[in-house]
Amino acid sequence: MKIAKPLLAITTPIGVVIGLREAWRFHWWLAVLMALLLSVIGAFLLMTVRRIRIEARQAEAPPREPR
């Protein structure tokens, strides 16, 4: 596992870039669709990470008393 995780972290983006390039060579609109899909997946990933951080911060804060 010591070697597998860094190797996967490096080769996956390289493979995505190569796939986008090959899609562009095949049909440019296919590459545009692939890039759009990747941006949507990335946006959902960022929203998930943001939500987890907000909820973790709220769990650490002391509960507020109602006025």
Secondary structure, DSSP 8 states (H G I E B T S, - for coil): -TTHHHHHHHHHHHHHHHHHHHHHHH-HHHHHHHHHHHHHHHHHHHHHHHHHHHHHHHHHS------
